[in-house]
Amino acid sequence: MTETIQPMSARRMAALLGGAAGLAALITLGAVLPAEFNRDPLGIGKATGIAALWAPEEIKVDPAAGGQSAASTQRGPIRTLEIAIPLGAGGDPAGKDQLEYKIRLPRGGAMLYSWQADGAQAADEFYAEFHGHTEAQGAAMTVAEYRKESETANSGALTAPFEGIHGWYFMNTSERPVTVRLKVTGFFEAIPPGKPGNEAGLTAQVGSF
């Protein structure tokens, strides 16, 4: 006896198709989006751990590999300093065509700086050294030379390798007076006029925030 197969009703077929579409949408929203696109609208990816599948491969580095930690806690407030340093024309008989200006930094103290020599028109008309040293007080002096260059402007950052005074030697070699405009931001102390590092007796505008 042959069994007669009844055709599926349109209502049942629609229900099955709707269920399949709903299941596909649930899989997409709850699994595919969290795992592949880091989007978790239903929160299922986070709850089940599927969202972790999206995370890229981690390559860990040692932040202290260079001998000093990349992140550090700084002492004191963040200070700002602005100063205009006038220099005479190159070859000034009184030596006013050159001077040093420094600030005091603790070991690990960080700062950002920027300077430009207004009036110097070409790199070979101005010379600058960026260096630092300990305040010896009868002991051997530790010295670090960071940069020596003929240039009319420079900017950068420094994390002091030791406690001491760090800063610049400027020399104007042009035939006209020059004004160096220096800006510093960081964890430093300004050196009072006449003290080592500021023998020229300059007064800077210093603030903090």
C-alpha positions in Angstrom: 0.0 0.0 0.0 1.5 3.3 -1.0 1.5 6.1 1.6 0.3 9.4 0.3 2.6 12.3 1.2 0.7 15.4 2.0 2.2 18.6 0.6 3.5 21.1 3.2 1.1 23.9 3.8 2.1 27.5 2.9 1.7 28.5 6.6 4.0 25.7 7.8 6.6 26.5 5.1 6.5 30.2 6.0 7.0 29.3 9.7 10.0 27.1 9.0 11.6 29.7 6.8 10.9 32.4 9.4 12.5 30.2 12.1 15.6 29.6 9.9 15.9 33.3 9.2 15.6 34.1 12.8 18.2 31.5 13.8 20.6 32.9 11.1 20.1 36.4 12.4 20.8 35.3 16.0 24.0 33.5 14.9 25.1 36.6 13.0 24.4 39.0 15.8 25.5 36.8 18.6 28.5 35.0 17.1 29.7 36.3 13.8 29.7 40.0 14.6 31.5 39.7 18.0 34.1 37.2 16.7 34.8 38.8 13.3 34.0 42.5 13.6 34.2 43.3 17.4 30.5 44.3 17.5 28.3 42.7 20.1 24.8 44.3 19.9 23.2 41.5 22.0 26.0 41.0 24.6 26.1 37.3 23.8 29.7 37.5 22.5 31.0 39.0 25.8 28.9 36.6 27.9 30.1 33.5 26.1 33.7 34.6 25.4 33.2 34.6 21.7 34.2 38.3 21.5 37.7 37.4 22.6 38.2 35.6 19.2 38.3 39.0 17.5 41.3 40.2 19.6 44.5 40.5 17.5 47.6 38.6 18.4 49.5 40.3 21.2 53.3 40.9 20.9 54.6 41.9 24.4 57.6 44.2 24.7 59.7 45.1 27.8 59.2 48.8 28.4 62.5 48.9 30.4 64.5 47.2 27.7 66.4 50.4 27.0 67.6 50.6 30.6 64.9 53.0 31.8 61.2 52.5 32.2 59.0 54.1 29.4 56.4 55.0 32.1 57.4 56.8 35.3 55.9 58.8 38.1 57.3 62.3 38.0 58.0 64.5 41.1 56.6 68.0 41.3 54.2 70.0 39.1 54.4 70.3 35.3 56.1 73.5 34.6 56.3 75.8 31.6 59.1 78.1 30.7 59.5 80.8 28.0 62.6 82.9 27.5 64.0 85.2 24.9 67.8 85.0 24.7 69.5 87.9 22.9 72.8 87.2 21.2 75.1 89.8 19.6 76.5 89.5 16.1 79.1 86.8 15.5 82.6 87.7 16.7 81.3 90.1 19.3 84.4 91.3 21.2 82.6 91.1 24.5 81.6 87.5 23.8 77.9 88.3 23.7 77.4 86.2 20.6 77.3 83.0 22.7 76.0 81.7 26.1 74.7 78.7 28.0 71.3 78.3 29.4 70.2 75.3 31.4 67.4 74.0 33.7 67.6 71.4 36.5 66.1 68.0 36.1 65.9 65.0 38.5 66.9 61.6 37.2 64.1 60.4 35.0 62.6 63.9 34.8 61.0 64.4 31.4 60.6 67.6 29.4 59.6 68.8 25.9 61.4 71.7 24.3 61.4 73.9 21.3 63.7 76.8 20.2 64.3 79.0 17.2 66.9 81.6 16.4 65.1 84.7 15.1 67.4 86.6 12.8 69.6 83.7 11.7 68.7 83.1 8.0 70.6 79.9 7.3 71.7 76.9 9.2 75.4 77.7 8.9 74.8 81.0 10.7 74.0 79.5 14.0 75.3 76.7 16.2 73.7 74.9 19.1 74.7 72.1 21.6 72.3 70.3 23.8 73.9 68.6 26.8 73.8 68.0 30.5 76.0 67.3 33.5 75.9 66.7 37.2 76.7 69.4 39.7 80.1 68.0 40.7 80.7 69.7 44.2 84.1 68.2 44.4 83.2 64.8 42.8 83.7 63.6 39.2 81.3 65.2 36.8 79.0 63.0 34.7 78.4 64.5 31.3 75.9 63.6 28.5 76.0 65.2 25.0 72.6 64.9 23.3 73.0 67.0 20.1 75.5 69.2 18.3 74.4 70.9 15.2 74.4 74.0 13.0 70.7 74.8 12.7 68.3 77.7 13.3 65.6 75.7 15.2 65.1 72.5 17.0 62.5 70.7 19.1 62.3 67.4 20.9 62.1 65.6 24.2 64.4 64.5 27.0 64.2 62.1 29.9 67.2 63.0 32.1 69.6 60.0 32.5 70.8 61.5 35.8 70.1 64.3 38.2 71.8 67.5 37.1 71.5 70.6 34.9 70.6 70.1 31.3 70.3 72.6 28.5 71.9 74.5 25.6 74.9 76.3 24.4 74.0 78.8 21.7 76.5 80.6 19.4 75.5 83.2 16.8 77.9 83.2 13.8 75.8 85.5 11.6 76.6 89.2 10.9 73.5 90.4 12.7 72.1 90.1 16.3 69.9 87.0 16.9 67.2 86.3 19.5 66.7 82.7 20.6 63.1 82.0 21.7 63.1 78.9 23.9 60.0 77.1 25.3 60.2 74.2 27.8 57.4 72.1 29.4 58.0 69.3 31.9 59.2 68.3 35.3 62.1 70.7 35.8 63.3 73.6 38.0 64.3 76.9 36.5 67.8 78.0 37.6 68.0 81.5 39.2 69.9 84.2 37.5 73.7 84.0 38.2 73.7 80.4 39.4 75.5 77.6 37.5 73.6 76.9 34.3 72.4 80.5 34.1 75.6 82.5 34.6 74.3 85.0 32.0 71.7 86.2 34.6 68.7 85.6 32.4 65.1 85.8 33.7 62.5 83.4 32.3 58.8 83.5 32.4 57.9 80.3 34.4 54.4 78.9 35.1 52.9 75.6 36.2 49.7 73.6 35.7 
